[in-house]
Amino acid sequence: MRREEQPGGRVRYWTFVKELGKYLRVVTLADGETVHNAFPDRGFREESK
């Protein structure tokens, strides 16, 4: 899994979902818990860590 802070305080997380066979990007508010959105990220590559 990868974590990255965005300008403005939101936080992006990526994790691999085996059932989808894809990485899921979850964006939370600055508290790191409240989900803003989540979607499969077709452009994410594990080596881009």
N, CA, C, O and CB atoms as a CASP TS submission, in Angstrom:
PFRMAT TS
TARGET T0000
AUTHOR 0000-0000-0000
METHOD Language model
MODEL 1
PARENT N/A
ATOM      1  N   MET     1       0.837  -1.175   0.000  1.00  0.00           N
ATOM      2  CA  MET     1       0.000   0.000   0.000  1.00  0.00           C
ATOM      3  C   MET     1       0.883   1.240   0.000  1.00  0.00           C
ATOM      4  O   MET     1       1.992   1.242   0.535  1.00  0.00           O
ATOM      5  CB  MET     1      -0.953  -0.003   1.209  1.00  0.00           C
ATOM      6  N   ARG     2       0.361   2.284  -0.611  1.00  0.00           N
ATOM      7  CA  ARG     2       1.081   3.552  -0.687  1.00  0.00           C
ATOM      8  C   ARG     2       0.193   4.650  -0.121  1.00  0.00           C
ATOM      9  O   ARG     2      -1.031   4.583  -0.233  1.00  0.00           O
ATOM     10  CB  ARG     2       1.504   3.878  -2.152  1.00  0.00           C
ATOM     11  N   ARG     3       0.812   5.665   0.489  1.00  0.00           N
ATOM     12  CA  ARG     3       0.091   6.811   1.057  1.00  0.00           C
ATOM     13  C   ARG     3       0.760   8.075   0.541  1.00  0.00           C
ATOM     14  O   ARG     3       1.986   8.164   0.477  1.00  0.00           O
ATOM     15  CB  ARG     3       0.084   6.774   2.638  1.00  0.00           C
ATOM     16  N   GLU     4      -0.070   9.059   0.170  1.00  0.00           N
ATOM     17  CA  GLU     4       0.466  10.320  -0.353  1.00  0.00           C
ATOM     18  C   GLU     4      -0.466  11.458   0.060  1.00  0.00           C
ATOM     19  O   GLU     4      -1.681  11.377  -0.122  1.00  0.00           O
ATOM     20  CB  GLU     4       0.625  10.265  -1.914  1.00  0.00           C
ATOM     21  N   GLU     5       0.117  12.516   0.616  1.00  0.00           N
ATOM     22  CA  GLU     5      -0.693  13.679   0.989  1.00  0.00           C
ATOM     23  C   GLU     5      -0.835  14.607  -0.202  1.00  0.00           C
ATOM     24  O   GLU     5       0.132  14.870  -0.917  1.00  0.00           O
ATOM     25  CB  GLU     5      -0.067  14.431   2.188  1.00  0.00           C
ATOM     26  N   GLN     6      -2.049  15.103  -0.412  1.00  0.00           N
ATOM     27  CA  GLN     6      -2.336  16.042  -1.481  1.00  0.00           C
ATOM     28  C   GLN     6      -2.290  17.459  -0.927  1.00  0.00           C
ATOM     29  O   GLN     6      -2.450  17.655   0.278  1.00  0.00           O
ATOM     30  CB  GLN     6      -3.709  15.744  -2.126  1.00  0.00           C
ATOM     31  N   PRO     7      -2.075  18.454  -1.790  1.00  0.00           N
ATOM     32  CA  PRO     7      -2.230  19.836  -1.335  1.00  0.00           C
ATOM     33  C   PRO     7      -3.666  20.026  -0.824  1.00  0.00           C
ATOM     34  O   PRO     7      -4.601  19.466  -1.396  1.00  0.00           O
ATOM     35  CB  PRO     7      -1.903  20.854  -2.491  1.00  0.00           C
ATOM     36  N   GLY     8      -3.842  20.789   0.215  1.00  0.00           N
ATOM     37  CA  GLY     8      -5.176  20.994   0.769  1.00  0.00           C
ATOM     38  C   GLY     8      -5.530  20.015   1.867  1.00  0.00           C
ATOM     39  O   GLY     8      -6.596  20.123   2.474  1.00  0.00           O
ATOM     40  N   GLY     9      -4.641  19.049   2.136  1.00  0.00           N
ATOM     41  CA  GLY     9      -4.833  18.169   3.274  1.00  0.00           C
ATOM     42  C   GLY     9      -5.424  16.801   3.004  1.00  0.00           C
ATOM     43  O   GLY     9      -5.343  15.925   3.866  1.00  0.00           O
ATOM     44  N   ARG    10      -6.017  16.585   1.838  1.00  0.00           N
ATOM     45  CA  ARG    10      -6.554  15.250   1.562  1.00  0.00           C
ATOM     46  C   ARG    10      -5.420  14.240   1.444  1.00  0.00           C
ATOM     47  O   ARG    10      -4.279  14.596   1.151  1.00  0.00           O
ATOM     48  CB  ARG    10      -7.403  15.257   0.271  1.00  0.00           C
ATOM     49  N   VAL    11      -5.757  12.971   1.677  1.00  0.00           N
ATOM     50  CA  VAL    11      -4.759  11.909   1.669  1.00  0.00           C
ATOM     51  C   VAL    11      -5.194  10.837   0.673  1.00  0.00           C
ATOM     52  O   VAL    11      -6.346  10.405   0.674  1.00  0.00           O
ATOM     53  CB  VAL    11      -4.568  11.304   3.095  1.00  0.00           C
ATOM     54  N   ARG    12      -4.257  10.413  -0.178  1.00  0.00           N
ATOM     55  CA  ARG    12      -4.520   9.330  -1.131  1.00  0.00           C
ATOM     56  C   ARG    12      -3.878   8.051  -0.601  1.00  0.00           C
ATOM     57  O   ARG    12      -2.760   8.059  -0.086  1.00  0.00           O
ATOM     58  CB  ARG    12      -3.974   9.683  -2.560  1.00  0.00           C
ATOM     59  N   TYR    13      -4.621   6.949  -0.745  1.00  0.00           N
ATOM     60  CA  TYR    13      -4.110   5.623  -0.403  1.00  0.00           C
ATOM     61  C   TYR    13      -4.332   4.710  -1.600  1.00  0.00           C
ATOM     62  O   TYR    13      -5.345   4.820  -2.292  1.00  0.00           O
ATOM     63  CB  TYR    13      -4.807   5.052   0.882  1.00  0.00           C
ATOM     64  N   TRP    14      -3.388   3.812  -1.844  1.00  0.00           N
ATOM     65  CA  TRP    14      -3.547   2.790  -2.871  1.00  0.00           C
ATOM     66  C   TRP    14      -3.335   1.437  -2.213  1.00  0.00           C
ATOM     67  O   TRP    14      -2.467   1.272  -1.356  1.00  0.00           O
ATOM     68  CB  TRP    14      -2.549   3.006  -4.061  1.00  0.00           C
ATOM     69  N   THR    15      -4.144   0.476  -2.628  1.00  0.00           N
ATOM     70  CA  THR    15      -3.965  -0.901  -2.179  1.00  0.00           C
ATOM     71  C   THR    15      -4.453  -1.835  -3.279  1.00  0.00           C
ATOM     72  O   THR    15      -5.358  -1.493  -4.041  1.00  0.00           O
ATOM     73  CB  THR    15      -4.726  -1.166  -0.839  1.00  0.00           C
ATOM     74  N   PHE    16      -3.857  -2.998  -3.356  1.00  0.00           N
ATOM     75  CA  PHE    16      -4.251  -3.965  -4.373  1.00  0.00           C
ATOM     76  C   PHE    16      -5.443  -4.762  -3.862  1.00  0.00           C
ATOM     77  O   PHE    16      -5.423  -5.267  -2.739  1.00  0.00           O
ATOM     78  CB  PHE    16      -3.069  -4.908  -4.738  1.00  0.00           C
ATOM     79  N   VAL    17      -6.487  -4.875  -4.690  1.00  0.00           N
ATOM     80  CA  VAL    17      -7.676  -5.653  -4.354  1.00  0.00           C
ATOM     81  C   VAL    17      -7.666  -6.892  -5.244  1.00  0.00           C
ATOM     82  O   VAL    17      -7.924  -6.813  -6.445  1.00  0.00           O
ATOM     83  CB  VAL    17      -9.003  -4.810  -4.546  1.00  0.00           C
ATOM     84  N   LYS    18      -7.366  -8.027  -4.640  1.00  0.00           N
ATOM     85  CA  LYS    18      -7.214  -9.271  -5.387  1.00  0.00           C
ATOM     86  C   LYS    18      -8.468  -9.619  -6.188  1.00  0.00           C
ATOM     87  O   LYS    18      -8.374 -10.067  -7.331  1.00  0.00           O
ATOM     88  CB  LYS    18      -6.879 -10.406  -4.438  1.00  0.00           C
ATOM     89  N   GLU    19      -9.639  -9.414  -5.586  1.00  0.00           N
ATOM     90  CA  GLU    19     -10.894  -9.761  -6.258  1.00  0.00           C
ATOM     91  C   GLU    19     -11.124  -8.942  -7.527  1.00  0.00           C
ATOM     92  O   GLU    19     -11.758  -9.421  -8.467  1.00  0.00           O
ATOM     93  CB  GLU    19     -12.061  -9.563  -5.308  1.00  0.00           C
ATOM     94  N   LEU    20     -10.617  -7.725  -7.559  1.00  0.00           N
ATOM     95  CA  LEU    20     -10.727  -6.873  -8.758  1.00  0.00           C
ATOM     96  C   LEU    20      -9.556  -7.082  -9.709  1.00  0.00           C
ATOM     97  O   LEU    20      -9.664  -6.845 -10.912  1.00  0.00           O
ATOM     98  CB  LEU    20     -10.806  -5.395  -8.357  1.00  0.00           C
ATOM     99  N   GLY    21      -8.441  -7.527  -9.152  1.00  0.00           N
ATOM    100  CA  GLY    21      -7.223  -7.645  -9.942  1.00  0.00           C
ATOM    101  C   GLY    21      -6.650  -6.286 -10.288  1.00  0.00           C
ATOM    102  O   GLY    21      -5.935  -6.137 -11.278  1.00  0.00           O
ATOM    103  N   LYS    22      -6.970  -5.289  -9.462  1.00  0.00           N
ATOM    104  CA  LYS    22      -6.544  -3.914  -9.722  1.00  0.00           C
ATOM    105  C   LYS    22      -6.201  -3.212  -8.418  1.00  0.00           C
ATOM    106  O   LYS    22      -6.527  -3.682  -7.328  1.00  0.00           O
ATOM    107  CB  LYS    22      -7.638  -3.136 -10.474  1.00  0.00           C
ATOM    108  N   TYR    23      -5.525  -2.058  -8.565  1.00  0.00           N
ATOM    109  CA  TYR    23      -5.274  -1.198  -7.422  1.00  0.00           C
ATOM    110  C   TYR    23      -6.465  -0.279  -7.219  1.00  0.00           C
ATOM    111  O   TYR    23      -7.045   0.226  -8.180  1.00  0.00           O
ATOM    112  CB  TYR    23      -3.977  -0.385  -7.615  1.00  0.00           C
ATOM    113  N   LEU    24      -6.820  -0.068  -5.969  1.00  0.00           N
ATOM    114  CA  LEU    24      -7.899   0.827  -5.604  1.00  0.00           C
ATOM    115  C   LEU    24      -7.281   2.079  -5.001  1.00  0.00           C
ATOM    116  O   LEU    24      -6.432   1.991  -4.114  1.00  0.00           O
ATOM    117  CB  LEU    24      -8.895   0.149  -4.614  1.00  0.00           C
ATOM    118  N   ARG    25      -7.708   3.250  -5.484  1.00  0.00           N
ATOM    119  CA  ARG    25      -7.267   4.511  -4.887  1.00  0.00           C
ATOM    120  C   ARG    25      -8.396   5.015  -4.013  1.00  0.00           C
ATOM    121  O   ARG    25      -9.536   5.136  -4.462  1.00  0.00           O
ATOM    122  CB  ARG    25      -6.873   5.573  -5.979  1.00  0.00           C
ATOM    123  N   VAL    26      -8.075   5.307  -2.764  1.00  0.00           N
ATOM    124  CA  VAL    26      -9.039   5.853  -1.811  1.00  0.00           C
ATOM    125  C   VAL    26      -8.520   7.220  -1.384  1.00  0.00           C
ATOM    126  O   VAL    26      -7.377   7.349  -0.945  1.00  0.00           O
ATOM    127  CB  VAL    26      -9.244   4.896  -0.568  1.00  0.00           C
ATOM    128  N   VAL    27      -9.362   8.236  -1.514  1.00  0.00           N
ATOM    129  CA  VAL    27      -8.992   9.587  -1.107  1.00  0.00           C
ATOM    130  C   VAL    27      -9.815   9.926   0.128  1.00  0.00           C
ATOM    131  O   VAL    27     -11.042   9.830   0.124  1.00  0.00           O
ATOM    132  CB  VAL    27      -9.228  10.633  -2.264  1.00  0.00           C
ATOM    133  N   THR    28      -9.109  10.325   1.187  1.00  0.00           N
ATOM    134  CA  THR    28      -9.787  10.697   2.423  1.00  0.00           C
ATOM    135  C   THR    28      -9.619  12.192   2.677  1.00  0.00           C
ATOM    136  O   THR    28      -8.771  12.853   2.076  1.00  0.00           O
ATOM    137  CB  THR    28      -9.241   9.879   3.616  1.00  0.00           C
ATOM    138  N   LEU    29     -10.437  12.697   3.568  1.00  0.00           N
ATOM    139  CA  LEU    29     -10.261  14.067   4.028  1.00  0.00           C
ATOM    140  C   LEU    29      -9.021  14.115   4.912  1.00  0.00           C
ATOM    141  O   LEU    29      -8.407  13.082   5.180  1.00  0.00           O
ATOM    142  CB  LEU    29     -11.525  14.579   4.796  1.00  0.00           C
ATOM    143  N   ALA    30      -8.655  15.297   5.359  1.00  0.00           N
ATOM    144  CA  ALA    30      -7.412  15.479   6.124  1.00  0.00           C
ATOM    145  C   ALA    30      -7.348  14.610   7.373  1.00  0.00           C
ATOM    146  O   ALA    30      -6.254  14.322   7.857  1.00  0.00           O
ATOM    147  CB  ALA    30      -7.260  16.927   6.519  1.00  0.00           C
ATOM    148  N   ASP    31      -8.494  14.184   7.911  1.00  0.00           N
ATOM    149  CA  ASP    31      -8.466  13.351   9.120  1.00  0.00           C
ATOM    150  C   ASP    31      -7.954  11.934   8.844  1.00  0.00           C
ATOM    151  O   ASP    31      -7.687  11.179   9.779  1.00  0.00           O
ATOM    152  CB  ASP    31      -9.861  13.278   9.730  1.00  0.00           C
ATOM    153  N   GLY    32      -7.815  11.570   7.554  1.00  0.00           N
ATOM    154  CA  GLY    32      -7.304  10.258   7.192  1.00  0.00           C
ATOM    155  C   GLY    32      -8.305   9.129   7.353  1.00  0.00           C
ATOM    156  O   GLY    32      -7.963   7.968   7.132  1.00  0.00           O
ATOM    157  N   GLU    33      -9.541   9.448   7.737  1.00  0.00           N
ATOM    158  CA  GLU    33     -10.559   8.427   7.968  1.00  0.00           C
ATOM    159  C   GLU    33     -11.807   8.614   7.123  1.00  0.00           C
ATOM    160  O   GLU    33     -12.372   7.635   6.636  1.00  0.00           O
ATOM    161  CB  GLU    33     -10.940   8.415   9.410  1.00  0.00           C
ATOM    162  N   THR    34     -12.245   9.852   6.939  1.00  0.00           N
ATOM    163  CA  THR    34     -13.471  10.128   6.199  1.00  0.00           C
ATOM    164  C   THR    34     -13.202   9.992   4.706  1.00  0.00           C
ATOM    165  O   THR    34     -12.406  10.744   4.144  1.00  0.00           O
ATOM    166  CB  THR    34     -14.014  11.542   6.533  1.00  0.00           C
ATOM    167  N   VAL    35     -13.870   9.028   4.058  1.00  0.00           N
ATOM    168  CA  VAL    35     -13.626   8.751   2.639  1.00  0.00           C
ATOM    169  C   VAL    35     -14.291   9.817   1.779  1.00  0.00           C
ATOM    170  O   VAL    35     -15.487  10.082   1.900  1.00  0.00           O
ATOM    171  CB  VAL    35     -14.147   7.346   2.254  1.00  0.00           C
ATOM    172  N   HIS    36     -13.491  10.419   0.911  1.00  0.00           N
ATOM    173  CA  HIS    36     -13.984  11.396  -0.064  1.00  0.00           C
ATOM    174  C   HIS    36     -14.440  10.669  -1.330  1.00  0.00           C
ATOM    175  O   HIS    36     -15.538  10.918  -1.827  1.00  0.00           O
ATOM    176  CB  HIS    36     -12.884  12.448  -0.400  1.00  0.00           C
ATOM    177  N   ASN    37     -13.598   9.773  -1.851  1.00  0.00           N
ATOM    178  CA  ASN    37     -13.974   8.919  -2.980  1.00  0.00           C
ATOM    179  C   ASN    37     -13.035   7.725  -3.054  1.00  0.00           C
ATOM    180  O   ASN    37     -11.994   7.691  -2.398  1.00  0.00           O
ATOM    181  CB  ASN    37     -13.948   9.713  -4.310  1.00  0.00           C
ATOM    182  N   ALA    38     -13.425   6.743  -3.869  1.00  0.00           N
ATOM    183  CA  ALA    38     -12.615   5.543  -4.062  1.00  0.00           C
ATOM    184  C   ALA    38     -12.931   4.986  -5.441  1.00  0.00           C
ATOM    185  O   ALA    38     -14.087   4.964  -5.863  1.00  0.00           O
ATOM    186  CB  ALA    38     -12.885   4.477  -2.944  1.00  0.00           C
ATOM    187  N   PHE    39     -11.886   4.533  -6.142  1.00  0.00           N
ATOM    188  CA  PHE    39     -12.090   3.999  -7.492  1.00  0.00           C
ATOM    189  C   PHE    39     -10.880   3.178  -7.909  1.00  0.00           C
ATOM    190  O   PHE    39      -9.782   3.395  -7.397  1.00  0.00           O
ATOM    191  CB  PHE    39     -12.344   5.141  -8.507  1.00  0.00           C
ATOM    192  N   PRO    40     -11.068   2.223  -8.846  1.00  0.00           N
ATOM    193  CA  PRO    40      -9.930   1.484  -9.390  1.00  0.00           C
ATOM    194  C   PRO    40      -9.021   2.458 -10.138  1.00  0.00           C
ATOM    195  O   PRO    40      -9.496   3.277 -10.925  1.00  0.00           O
ATOM    196  CB  PRO    40     -10.407   0.330 -10.332  1.00  0.00           C
ATOM    197  N   ASP    41      -7.733   2.369  -9.894  1.00  0.00           N
ATOM    198  CA  ASP    41      -6.767   3.273 -10.518  1.00  0.00           C
ATOM    199  C   ASP    41      -5.996   2.508 -11.586  1.00  0.00           C
ATOM    200  O   ASP    41      -5.011   1.833 -11.286  1.00  0.00           O
ATOM    201  CB  ASP    41      -5.794   3.878  -9.458  1.00  0.00           C
ATOM    202  N   ARG    42      -6.444   2.615 -12.825  1.00  0.00           N
ATOM    203  CA  ARG    42      -5.829   1.870 -13.932  1.00  0.00           C
ATOM    204  C   ARG    42      -4.394   2.301 -14.198  1.00  0.00           C
ATOM    205  O   ARG    42      -3.609   1.518 -14.733  1.00  0.00           O
ATOM    206  CB  ARG    42      -6.649   2.043 -15.195  1.00  0.00           C
ATOM    207  N   GLY    43      -4.033   3.531 -13.836  1.00  0.00           N
ATOM    208  CA  GLY    43      -2.693   4.033 -14.122  1.00  0.00           C
ATOM    209  C   GLY    43      -1.655   3.734 -13.069  1.00  0.00           C
ATOM    210  O   GLY    43      -0.468   3.963 -13.300  1.00  0.00           O
ATOM    211  N   PHE    44      -2.069   3.222 -11.905  1.00  0.00           N
ATOM    212  CA  PHE    44      -1.114   2.982 -10.821  1.00  0.00           C
ATOM    213  C   PHE    44      -0.284   1.743 -11.114  1.00  0.00           C
ATOM    214  O   PHE    44      -0.813   0.701 -11.503  1.00  0.00           O
ATOM    215  CB  PHE    44      -1.845   2.828  -9.474  1.00  0.00           C
ATOM    216  N   ARG    45       1.007   1.870 -10.924  1.00  0.00           N
ATOM    217  CA  ARG    45       1.937   0.746 -11.079  1.00  0.00           C
ATOM    218  C   ARG    45       2.721   0.590  -9.798  1.00  0.00           C
ATOM    219  O   ARG    45       3.189   1.572  -9.222  1.00  0.00           O
ATOM    220  CB  ARG    45       2.894   0.956 -12.288  1.00  0.00           C
ATOM    221  N   GLU    46       2.865  -0.638  -9.356  1.00  0.00           N
ATOM    222  CA  GLU    46       3.554  -0.915  -8.092  1.00  0.00           C
ATOM    223  C   GLU    46       4.961  -0.349  -8.083  1.00  0.00           C
ATOM    224  O   GLU    46       5.421   0.117  -7.041  1.00  0.00           O
ATOM    225  CB  GLU    46       3.602  -2.411  -7.833  1.00  0.00           C
ATOM    226  N   GLU    47       5.657  -0.375  -9.204  1.00  0.00           N
ATOM    227  CA  GLU    47       7.024   0.138  -9.237  1.00  0.00           C
ATOM    228  C   GLU    47       7.087   1.650  -9.118  1.00  0.00           C
ATOM    229  O   GLU    47       8.180   2.198  -8.971  1.00  0.00           O
ATOM    230  CB  GLU    47       7.701  -0.293 -10.506  1.00  0.00           C
ATOM    231  N   SER    48       5.937   2.360  -9.177  1.00  0.00           N
ATOM    232  CA  SER    48       5.941   3.807  -9.060  1.00  0.00           C
ATOM    233  C   SER    48       5.984   4.271  -7.597  1.00  0.00           C
ATOM    234  O   SER    48       5.850   5.463  -7.319  1.00  0.00           O
ATOM    235  CB  SER    48       4.718   4.378  -9.749  1.00  0.00           C
ATOM    236  N   LYS    49       6.168   3.340  -6.675  1.00  0.00           N
ATOM    237  CA  LYS    49       6.221   3.657  -5.249  1.00  0.00           C
ATOM    238  C   LYS    49       7.341   4.613  -4.934  1.00  0.00           C
ATOM    239  O   LYS    49       7.527   4.986  -3.776  1.00  0.00           O
ATOM    240  CB  LYS    49       6.382   2.401  -4.432  1.00  0.00           C
TER
END
